[in-house]
Amino acid sequence: MTRTMVRVVLAAVAAGTVALVSGSAFAADAVKGKADFMKYGCWQCHGTEGQGSAITSAGKVLAPDPMPLETFIAFVRSTDRAMPPYSEKVLPNEDLADMHAYLSTIPKPKDYKSIPLLNQ
């Protein structure tokens, strides 16, 4: 590993983010991710499918098309908004990768024009 790669890894660890070095990444499991999304209580603000909250603006929309995994993990670790930051001790990177995989499986809603009842 070169000095530059070591610096990148150390900077990523210090920032609490995931460094994808030499093409390595988490082997994410969407089924486990859905279970973790429920287990950690993410659904309470973000909805069971990451659709966000219609009642309060606290739960932002996460799916479909979630932000990139690295951005997702960095945000969860360092957010200063309504959501408290979660350390890796509380919410491991592997679980976040699984949650991201789950959010990535959620399809986009149908176009309202494709629903006959709404076009009458």
N, CA, C and O atoms as a GROMACS GRO file, in nm:
protein
  480
    1MET      N    1   0.084  -0.117   0.000
    1MET     CA    2   0.000   0.000   0.000
    1MET      C    3   0.089   0.124   0.000
    1MET      O    4   0.183   0.132   0.079
    2THR      N    5   0.061   0.218  -0.087
    2THR     CA    6   0.142   0.339  -0.096
    2THR      C    7   0.109   0.433   0.018
    2THR      O    8   0.007   0.419   0.086
    3ARG      N    9   0.197   0.531   0.038
    3ARG     CA   10   0.172   0.630   0.144
    3ARG      C   11   0.043   0.707   0.118
    3ARG      O   12  -0.030   0.738   0.212
    4THR      N   13   0.016   0.738  -0.008
    4THR     CA   14  -0.106   0.810  -0.042
    4THR      C   15  -0.229   0.728  -0.005
    4THR      O   16  -0.324   0.782   0.051
    5MET      N   17  -0.227   0.599  -0.035
    5MET     CA   18  -0.341   0.513  -0.001
    5MET      C   19  -0.358   0.505   0.150
    5MET      O   20  -0.471   0.506   0.200
    6VAL      N   21  -0.247   0.497   0.224
    6VAL     CA   22  -0.254   0.493   0.370
    6VAL      C   23  -0.316   0.621   0.423
    6VAL      O   24  -0.399   0.617   0.514
    7ARG      N   25  -0.277   0.735   0.367
    7ARG     CA   26  -0.334   0.864   0.410
    7ARG      C   27  -0.483   0.870   0.382
    7ARG      O   28  -0.560   0.919   0.465
    8VAL      N   29  -0.526   0.821   0.266
    8VAL     CA   30  -0.668   0.820   0.231
    8VAL      C   31  -0.745   0.734   0.330
    8VAL      O   32  -0.851   0.773   0.378
    9VAL      N   33  -0.691   0.616   0.359
    9VAL     CA   34  -0.759   0.526   0.454
    9VAL      C   35  -0.766   0.590   0.591
    9VAL      O   36  -0.872   0.587   0.655
   10LEU      N   37  -0.657   0.648   0.638
   10LEU     CA   38  -0.658   0.712   0.770
   10LEU      C   39  -0.753   0.831   0.775
   10LEU      O   40  -0.822   0.851   0.875
   11ALA      N   41  -0.757   0.909   0.668
   11ALA     CA   42  -0.850   1.023   0.663
   11ALA      C   43  -0.994   0.975   0.666
   11ALA      O   44  -1.078   1.035   0.732
   12ALA      N   45  -1.022   0.867   0.595
   12ALA     CA   46  -1.158   0.813   0.592
   12ALA      C   47  -1.197   0.759   0.729
   12ALA      O   48  -1.310   0.779   0.774
   13VAL      N   49  -1.105   0.691   0.795
   13VAL     CA   50  -1.133   0.638   0.928
   13VAL      C   51  -1.155   0.754   1.026
   13VAL      O   52  -1.246   0.749   1.108
   14ALA      N   53  -1.072   0.855   1.017
   14ALA     CA   54  -1.086   0.971   1.106
   14ALA      C   55  -1.218   1.042   1.084
   14ALA      O   56  -1.278   1.092   1.179
   15ALA      N   57  -1.264   1.047   0.960
   15ALA     CA   58  -1.391   1.112   0.929
   15ALA      C   59  -1.509   1.022   0.957
   15ALA      O   60  -1.624   1.067   0.952
   16GLY      N   61  -1.483   0.896   0.987
   16GLY     CA   62  -1.592   0.802   1.015
   16GLY      C   63  -1.661   0.755   0.890
   16GLY      O   64  -1.777   0.714   0.897
   17THR      N   65  -1.595   0.759   0.778
   17THR     CA   66  -1.655   0.715   0.653
   17THR      C   67  -1.591   0.587   0.606
   17THR      O   68  -1.494   0.539   0.666
   18VAL      N   69  -1.644   0.530   0.500
   18VAL     CA   70  -1.594   0.407   0.442
   18VAL      C   71  -1.497   0.441   0.330
   18VAL      O   72  -1.528   0.523   0.244
   19ALA      N   73  -1.383   0.380   0.330
   19ALA     CA   74  -1.289   0.397   0.219
   19ALA      C   75  -1.298   0.272   0.133
   19ALA      O   76  -1.281   0.160   0.182
   20LEU      N   77  -1.323   0.292   0.007
   20LEU     CA   78  -1.325   0.181  -0.086
   20LEU      C   79  -1.189   0.176  -0.153
   20LEU      O   80  -1.162   0.247  -0.250
   21VAL      N   81  -1.104   0.091  -0.101
   21VAL     CA   82  -0.966   0.084  -0.147
   21VAL      C   83  -0.948  -0.043  -0.229
   21VAL      O   84  -0.992  -0.150  -0.189
   22SER      N   85  -0.884  -0.030  -0.342
   22SER     CA   86  -0.852  -0.143  -0.430
   22SER      C   87  -0.977  -0.220  -0.470
   22SER      O   88  -0.972  -0.342  -0.485
   23GLY      N   89  -1.088  -0.151  -0.486
   23GLY     CA   90  -1.211  -0.214  -0.534
   23GLY      C   91  -1.285  -0.295  -0.429
   23GLY      O   92  -1.386  -0.359  -0.461
   24SER      N   93  -1.239  -0.295  -0.304
   24SER     CA   94  -1.310  -0.371  -0.203
   24SER      C   95  -1.433  -0.293  -0.159
   24SER      O   96  -1.432  -0.170  -0.155
   25ALA      N   97  -1.537  -0.365  -0.126
   25ALA     CA   98  -1.661  -0.303  -0.079
   25ALA      C   99  -1.733  -0.403   0.008
   25ALA      O  100  -1.696  -0.520   0.014
   26PHE      N  101  -1.835  -0.358   0.075
   26PHE     CA  102  -1.915  -0.448   0.156
   26PHE      C  103  -2.002  -0.534   0.065
   26PHE      O  104  -2.052  -0.486  -0.036
   27ALA      N  105  -2.018  -0.658   0.102
   27ALA     CA  106  -2.112  -0.745   0.031
   27ALA      C  107  -2.248  -0.721   0.097
   27ALA      O  108  -2.280  -0.780   0.200
   28ALA      N  109  -2.325  -0.635   0.037
   28ALA     CA  110  -2.450  -0.590   0.099
   28ALA      C  111  -2.563  -0.689   0.076
   28ALA      O  112  -2.570  -0.754  -0.028
   29ASP      N  113  -2.650  -0.700   0.176
   29ASP     CA  114  -2.764  -0.792   0.174
   29ASP      C  115  -2.891  -0.710   0.194
   29ASP      O  116  -2.916  -0.661   0.305
   30ALA      N  117  -2.972  -0.696   0.090
   30ALA     CA  118  -3.093  -0.613   0.095
   30ALA      C  119  -3.195  -0.668   0.194
   30ALA      O  120  -3.265  -0.590   0.259
   31VAL      N  121  -3.206  -0.800   0.206
   31VAL     CA  122  -3.303  -0.859   0.299
   31VAL      C  123  -3.264  -0.824   0.443
   31VAL      O  124  -3.348  -0.784   0.523
   32LYS      N  125  -3.136  -0.841   0.474
   32LYS     CA  126  -3.087  -0.803   0.607
   32LYS      C  127  -3.100  -0.651   0.626
   32LYS      O  128  -3.130  -0.604   0.736
   33GLY      N  129  -3.078  -0.576   0.518
   33GLY     CA  130  -3.089  -0.431   0.525
   33GLY      C  131  -3.228  -0.385   0.564
   33GLY      O  132  -3.244  -0.290   0.641
   34LYS      N  133  -3.330  -0.453   0.512
   34LYS     CA  134  -3.468  -0.418   0.548
   34LYS      C  135  -3.490  -0.447   0.696
   34LYS      O  136  -3.551  -0.367   0.767
   35ALA      N  137  -3.441  -0.561   0.743
   35ALA     CA  138  -3.456  -0.595   0.884
   35ALA      C  139  -3.381  -0.494   0.972
   35ALA      O  140  -3.433  -0.454   1.076
   36ASP      N  141  -3.262  -0.453   0.931
   36ASP     CA  142  -3.185  -0.354   1.007
   36ASP      C  143  -3.254  -0.218   1.006
   36ASP      O  144  -3.254  -0.147   1.106
   37PHE      N  145  -3.313  -0.181   0.893
   37PHE     CA  146  -3.386  -0.055   0.881
   37PHE      C  147  -3.498  -0.049   0.985
   37PHE      O  148  -3.525   0.055   1.044
   38MET      N  149  -3.563  -0.164   1.006
   38MET     CA  150  -3.670  -0.172   1.107
   38MET      C  151  -3.610  -0.179   1.248
   38MET      O  152  -3.657  -0.111   1.339
   39LYS      N  153  -3.506  -0.260   1.265
   39LYS     CA  154  -3.443  -0.282   1.396
   39LYS      C  155  -3.390  -0.152   1.456
   39LYS      O  156  -3.412  -0.125   1.574
   40TYR      N  157  -3.321  -0.072   1.376
   40TYR     CA  158  -3.261   0.051   1.426
   40TYR      C  159  -3.361   0.167   1.431
   40TYR      O  160  -3.326   0.277   1.474
   41GLY      N  161  -3.485   0.144   1.390
   41GLY     CA  162  -3.590   0.245   1.401
   41GLY      C  163  -3.589   0.350   1.291
   41GLY      O  164  -3.657   0.452   1.304
   42CYS      N  165  -3.516   0.328   1.184
   42CYS     CA  166  -3.510   0.426   1.074
   42CYS      C  167  -3.648   0.450   1.015
   42CYS      O  168  -3.682   0.561   0.973
   43TRP      N  169  -3.728   0.345   1.012
   43TRP     CA  170  -3.862   0.351   0.954
   43TRP      C  171  -3.951   0.451   1.025
   43TRP      O  172  -4.045   0.504   0.965
   44GLN      N  173  -3.925   0.478   1.152
   44GLN     CA  174  -4.012   0.566   1.229
   44GLN      C  175  -4.016   0.708   1.172
   44GLN      O  176  -4.119   0.775   1.182
   45CYS      N  177  -3.906   0.753   1.115
   45CYS     CA  178  -3.904   0.887   1.054
   45CYS      C  179  -3.905   0.881   0.902
   45CYS      O  180  -3.963   0.967   0.836
   46HIS      N  181  -3.840   0.779   0.846
   46HIS     CA  182  -3.823   0.773   0.701
   46HIS      C  183  -3.926   0.686   0.631
   46HIS      O  184  -3.923   0.674   0.508
   47GLY      N  185  -4.018   0.624   0.705
   47GLY     CA  186  -4.117   0.535   0.645
   47GLY      C  187  -4.058   0.397   0.618
   47GLY      O  188  -3.936   0.382   0.610
   48THR      N  189  -4.143   0.298   0.606
   48THR     CA  190  -4.095   0.160   0.591
   48THR      C  191  -4.024   0.136   0.459
   48THR      O  192  -3.949   0.039   0.446
   49GLU      N  193  -4.046   0.221   0.361
   49GLU     CA  194  -3.979   0.206   0.232
   49GLU      C  195  -3.895   0.330   0.198
   49GLU      O  196  -3.870   0.357   0.081
   50GLY      N  197  -3.853   0.403   0.299
   50GLY     CA  198  -3.770   0.520   0.277
   50GLY      C  199  -3.840   0.633   0.206
   50GLY      O  200  -3.775   0.720   0.147
   51GLN      N  201  -3.974   0.635   0.212
   51GLN     CA  202  -4.052   0.734   0.138
   51GLN      C  203  -4.059   0.868   0.209
   51GLN      O  204  -4.112   0.965   0.154
   52GLY      N  205  -4.006   0.876   0.330
   52GLY     CA  206  -4.011   1.001   0.404
   52GLY      C  207  -4.142   1.014   0.479
   52GLY      O  208  -4.230   0.929   0.467
   53SER      N  209  -4.154   1.119   0.556
   53SER     CA  210  -4.272   1.141   0.638
   53SER      C  211  -4.359   1.250   0.579
   53SER      O  212  -4.312   1.360   0.549
   54ALA      N  213  -4.487   1.220   0.562
   54ALA     CA  214  -4.583   1.319   0.514
   54ALA      C  215  -4.628   1.410   0.629
   54ALA      O  216  -4.676   1.521   0.605
   55ILE      N  217  -4.612   1.364   0.751
   55ILE     CA  218  -4.658   1.438   0.868
   55ILE      C  219  -4.555   1.540   0.914
   55ILE      O  220  -4.589   1.653   0.948
   56THR      N  221  -4.430   1.501   0.914
   56THR     CA  222  -4.324   1.589   0.960
   56THR      C  223  -4.211   1.591   0.859
   56THR      O  224  -4.190   1.493   0.787
   57SER      N  225  -4.140   1.698   0.853
   57SER     CA  226  -4.029   1.707   0.758
   57SER      C  227  -3.902   1.643   0.813
   57SER      O  228  -3.798   1.646   0.748
   58ALA      N  229  -3.910   1.586   0.934
   58ALA     CA  230  -3.790   1.526   0.995
   58ALA      C  231  -3.738   1.407   0.916
   58ALA      O  232  -3.617   1.390   0.902
   59GLY      N  233  -3.829   1.324   0.864
   59GLY     CA  234  -3.788   1.204   0.792
   59GLY      C  235  -3.776   1.230   0.644
   59GLY      O  236  -3.876   1.226   0.572
   60LYS      N  237  -3.657   1.256   0.597
   60LYS     CA  238  -3.635   1.285   0.455
   60LYS      C  239  -3.655   1.160   0.370
   60LYS      O  240  -3.646   1.048   0.420
   61VAL      N  241  -3.682   1.180   0.242
   61VAL     CA  242  -3.698   1.070   0.147
   61VAL      C  243  -3.561   1.007   0.123
   61VAL      O  244  -3.464   1.076   0.093
   62LEU      N  245  -3.555   0.875   0.135
   62LEU     CA  246  -3.430   0.801   0.114
   62LEU      C  247  -3.434   0.715  -0.012
   62LEU      O  248  -3.330   0.679  -0.066
   63ALA      N  249  -3.553   0.681  -0.057
   63ALA     CA  250  -3.566   0.591  -0.172
   63ALA      C  251  -3.687   0.634  -0.255
   63ALA      O  252  -3.776   0.700  -0.200
   64PRO      N  253  -3.696   0.602  -0.381
   64PRO     CA  254  -3.596   0.528  -0.457
   64PRO      C  255  -3.475   0.616  -0.488
   64PRO      O  256  -3.475   0.736  -0.458
   65ASP      N  257  -3.376   0.559  -0.547
   65ASP     CA  258  -3.251   0.628  -0.581
   65ASP      C  259  -3.182   0.690  -0.460
   65ASP      O  260  -3.169   0.812  -0.453
   66PRO      N  261  -3.138   0.607  -0.364
   66PRO     CA  262  -3.067   0.664  -0.249
   66PRO      C  263  -2.935   0.727  -0.291
   66PRO      O  264  -2.880   0.696  -0.397
   67MET      N  265  -2.885   0.814  -0.206
   67MET     CA  266  -2.755   0.877  -0.231
   67MET      C  267  -2.647   0.768  -0.235
   67MET      O  268  -2.671   0.658  -0.188
   68PRO      N  269  -2.531   0.797  -0.291
   68PRO     CA  270  -2.423   0.697  -0.296
   68PRO      C  271  -2.390   0.645  -0.156
   68PRO      O  272  -2.403   0.718  -0.057
   69LEU      N  273  -2.346   0.521  -0.148
   69LEU     CA  274  -2.318   0.457  -0.019
   69LEU      C  275  -2.222   0.538   0.066
   69LEU      O  276  -2.247   0.558   0.184
   70GLU      N  277  -2.113   0.585   0.010
   70GLU     CA  278  -2.014   0.660   0.087
   70GLU      C  279  -2.076   0.786   0.147
   70GLU      O  280  -2.048   0.820   0.262
   71THR      N  281  -2.159   0.854   0.071
   71THR     CA  282  -2.227   0.975   0.118
   71THR      C  283  -2.327   0.940   0.227
   71THR      O  284  -2.338   1.011   0.327
   72PHE      N  285  -2.400   0.831   0.208
   72PHE     CA  286  -2.499   0.782   0.304
   72PHE      C  287  -2.431   0.756   0.438
   72PHE      O  288  -2.479   0.802   0.542
   73ILE      N  289  -2.320   0.683   0.436
   73ILE     CA  290  -2.250   0.650   0.560
   73ILE      C  291  -2.194   0.776   0.625
   73ILE      O  292  -2.206   0.794   0.747
   74ALA      N  293  -2.134   0.863   0.547
   74ALA     CA  294  -2.078   0.987   0.602
   74ALA      C  295  -2.187   1.071   0.667
   74ALA      O  296  -2.165   1.128   0.774
   75PHE      N  297  -2.304   1.079   0.604
   75PHE     CA  298  -2.412   1.159   0.660
   75PHE      C  299  -2.462   1.099   0.793
   75PHE      O  300  -2.482   1.172   0.890
   76VAL      N  301  -2.481   0.969   0.796
   76VAL     CA  302  -2.530   0.904   0.918
   76VAL      C  303  -2.430   0.923   1.033
   76VAL      O  304  -2.471   0.936   1.149
   77ARG      N  305  -2.303   0.926   1.002
   77ARG     CA  306  -2.200   0.941   1.105
   77ARG      C  307  -2.187   1.085   1.156
   77ARG      O  308  -2.152   1.106   1.272
   78SER      N  309  -2.215   1.184   1.072
   78SER     CA  310  -2.182   1.320   1.110
   78SER      C  311  -2.297   1.419   1.100
   78SER      O  312  -2.273   1.540   1.105
   79THR      N  313  -2.418   1.373   1.085
   79THR     CA  314  -2.531   1.465   1.069
   79THR      C  315  -2.543   1.557   1.190
   79THR      O  316  -2.522   1.516   1.304
   80ASP      N  317  -2.579   1.681   1.163
   80ASP     CA  318  -2.605   1.777   1.270
   80ASP      C  319  -2.746   1.833   1.257
   80ASP      O  320  -2.778   1.940   1.310
   81ARG      N  321  -2.827   1.760   1.186
   81ARG     CA  322  -2.965   1.804   1.165
   81ARG      C  323  -3.057   1.739   1.268
   81ARG      O  324  -3.012   1.706   1.378
   82ALA      N  325  -3.183   1.720   1.234
   82ALA     CA  326  -3.280   1.662   1.327
   82ALA      C  327  -3.244   1.519   1.366
   82ALA      O  328  -3.277   1.473   1.475
   83MET      N  329  -3.176   1.448   1.275
   83MET     CA  330  -3.136   1.309   1.303
   83MET      C  331  -3.006   1.309   1.382
   83MET      O  332  -2.910   1.378   1.345
   84PRO      N  333  -3.001   1.232   1.490
   84PRO     CA  334  -2.874   1.227   1.564
   84PRO      C  335  -2.771   1.147   1.487
   84PRO      O  336  -2.806   1.055   1.414
   85PRO      N  337  -2.641   1.181   1.502
   85PRO     CA  338  -2.539   1.101   1.436
   85PRO      C  339  -2.525   0.965   1.506
   85PRO      O  340  -2.540   0.955   1.628
   86TYR      N  341  -2.498   0.863   1.427
   86TYR     CA  342  -2.480   0.728   1.480
   86TYR      C  343  -2.335   0.687   1.462
   86TYR      O  344  -2.283   0.688   1.350
   87SER      N  345  -2.269   0.650   1.572
   87SER     CA  346  -2.130   0.604   1.562
   87SER      C  347  -2.129   0.462   1.507
   87SER      O  348  -2.231   0.394   1.503
   88GLU      N  349  -2.011   0.418   1.466
   88GLU     CA  350  -1.998   0.282   1.414
   88GLU      C  351  -2.020   0.179   1.523
   88GLU      O  352  -2.057   0.065   1.494
   89LYS      N  353  -1.999   0.216   1.649
   89LYS     CA  354  -2.026   0.124   1.760
   89LYS      C  355  -2.175   0.092   1.769
   89LYS      O  356  -2.214  -0.021   1.799
   90VAL      N  357  -2.257   0.192   1.742
   90VAL     CA  358  -2.402   0.177   1.750
   90VAL      C  359  -2.458   0.116   1.621
   90VAL      O  360  -2.545   0.029   1.626
   91LEU      N  361  -2.409   0.162   1.508
   91LEU     CA  362  -2.461   0.121   1.378
   91LEU      C  363  -2.343   0.091   1.286
   91LEU      O  364  -2.288   0.182   1.224
   92PRO      N  365  -2.303  -0.036   1.278
   92PRO     CA  366  -2.185  -0.074   1.199
   92PRO      C  367  -2.199  -0.042   1.049
   92PRO      O  368  -2.310  -0.041   0.995
   93ASN      N  369  -2.086  -0.015   0.985
   93ASN     CA  370  -2.085   0.014   0.842
   93ASN      C  371  -2.148  -0.098   0.761
   93ASN      O  372  -2.214  -0.072   0.660
   94GLU      N  373  -2.129  -0.221   0.803
   94GLU     CA  374  -2.187  -0.335   0.731
   94GLU      C  375  -2.340  -0.327   0.732
   94GLU      O  376  -2.405  -0.356   0.631
   95ASP      N  377  -2.397  -0.288   0.845
   95ASP     CA  378  -2.543  -0.273   0.854
   95ASP      C  379  -2.591  -0.157   0.767
   95ASP      O  380  -2.696  -0.166   0.703
   96LEU      N  381  -2.515  -0.048   0.765
   96LEU     CA  382  -2.551   0.065   0.678
   96LEU      C  383  -2.545   0.025   0.531
   96LEU      O  384  -2.630   0.066   0.452
   97ALA      N  385  -2.446  -0.055   0.494
   97ALA     CA  386  -2.436  -0.101   0.356
   97ALA      C  387  -2.556  -0.189   0.321
   97ALA      O  388  -2.609  -0.180   0.210
   98ASP      N  389  -2.599  -0.272   0.416
   98ASP     CA  390  -2.718  -0.356   0.393
   98ASP      C  391  -2.843  -0.269   0.379
   98ASP      O  392  -2.926  -0.294   0.292
   99MET      N  393  -2.856  -0.167   0.464
   99MET     CA  394  -2.971  -0.076   0.454
   99MET      C  395  -2.970  -0.004   0.319
   99MET      O  396  -3.075   0.013   0.256
  100HIS      N  397  -2.854   0.037   0.276
  100HIS     CA  398  -2.842   0.105   0.147
  100HIS      C  399  -2.884   0.010   0.034
  100HIS      O  400  -2.951   0.051  -0.060
  101ALA      N  401  -2.844  -0.115   0.045
  101ALA     CA  402  -2.883  -0.214  -0.056
  101ALA      C  403  -3.036  -0.230  -0.057
  101ALA      O  404  -3.096  -0.240  -0.164
  102TYR      N  405  -3.097  -0.233   0.061
  102TYR     CA  406  -3.244  -0.241   0.070
  102TYR      C  407  -3.308  -0.120   0.004
  102TYR      O  408  -3.400  -0.135  -0.077
  103LEU      N  409  -3.261  -0.001   0.036
  103LEU     CA  410  -3.319   0.121  -0.022
  103LEU      C  411  -3.302   0.124  -0.173
  103LEU      O  412  -3.384   0.181  -0.245
  104SER      N  413  -3.193   0.064  -0.221
  104SER     CA  414  -3.168   0.059  -0.366
  104SER      C  415  -3.263  -0.035  -0.439
  104SER      O  416  -3.279  -0.024  -0.561
  105THR      N  417  -3.327  -0.127  -0.366
  105THR     CA  418  -3.420  -0.222  -0.430
  105THR      C  419  -3.561  -0.166  -0.443
  105THR      O  420  -3.644  -0.225  -0.512
  106ILE      N  421  -3.588  -0.056  -0.379
  106ILE     CA  422  -3.723   0.000  -0.381
  106ILE      C  423  -3.749   0.065  -0.516
  106ILE      O  424  -3.676   0.155  -0.557
  107PRO      N  425  -3.854   0.019  -0.587
  107PRO     CA  426  -3.880   0.072  -0.722
  107PRO      C  427  -3.942   0.212  -0.716
  107PRO      O  428  -4.000   0.252  -0.616
  108LYS      N  429  -3.927   0.282  -0.826
  108LYS     CA  430  -3.992   0.412  -0.839
  108LYS      C  431  -4.143   0.391  -0.848
  108LYS      O  432  -4.187   0.289  -0.900
  109PRO      N  433  -4.221   0.486  -0.797
  109PRO     CA  434  -4.366   0.471  -0.808
  109PRO      C  435  -4.411   0.481  -0.954
  109PRO      O  436  -4.342   0.539  -1.038
  110LYS      N  437  -4.526   0.422  -0.982
  110LYS     CA  438  -4.581   0.430  -1.118
  110LYS      C  439  -4.617   0.574  -1.152
  110LYS      O  440  -4.657   0.652  -1.065
  111ASP      N  441  -4.603   0.607  -1.277
  111ASP     CA  442  -4.645   0.737  -1.326
  111ASP      C  443  -4.798   0.743  -1.316
  111ASP      O  444  -4.866   0.649  -1.357
  112TYR      N  445  -4.851   0.850  -1.262
  112TYR     CA  446  -4.996   0.859  -1.243
  112TYR      C  447  -5.071   0.845  -1.375
  112TYR      O  448  -5.188   0.806  -1.375
  113LYS      N  449  -5.007   0.877  -1.485
  113LYS     CA  450  -5.073   0.866  -1.615
  113LYS      C  451  -5.097   0.720  -1.653
  113LYS      O  452  -5.180   0.692  -1.740
  114SER      N  453  -5.027   0.628  -1.589
  114SER     CA  454  -5.044   0.486  -1.620
  114SER      C  455  -5.156   0.422  -1.536
  114SER      O  456  -5.183   0.303  -1.552
  115ILE      N  457  -5.220   0.499  -1.449
  115ILE     CA  458  -5.328   0.448  -1.363
  115ILE      C  459  -5.462   0.495  -1.423
  115ILE      O  460  -5.495   0.613  -1.415
  116PRO      N  461  -5.538   0.402  -1.483
  116PRO     CA  462  -5.661   0.440  -1.558
  116PRO      C  463  -5.758   0.524  -1.475
  116PRO      O  464  -5.813   0.622  -1.527
  117LEU      N  465  -5.780   0.490  -1.350
  117LEU     CA  466  -5.878   0.562  -1.269
  117LEU      C  467  -5.842   0.710  -1.255
  117LEU      O  468  -5.930   0.795  -1.248
  118LEU      N  469  -5.713   0.740  -1.251
  118LEU     CA  470  -5.670   0.878  -1.235
  118LEU      C  471  -5.676   0.958  -1.366
  118LEU      O  472  -5.655   1.079  -1.366
  119ASN      N  473  -5.704   0.890  -1.475
  119ASN     CA  474  -5.710   0.957  -1.606
  119ASN      C  475  -5.852   0.971  -1.660
  119ASN      O  476  -5.870   1.000  -1.778
  120GLN      N  477  -5.950   0.950  -1.576
  120GLN     CA  478  -6.090   0.962  -1.621
  120GLN      C  479  -6.138   1.104  -1.606
  120GLN      O  480  -6.253   1.134  -1.639
   0.00000   0.00000   0.00000
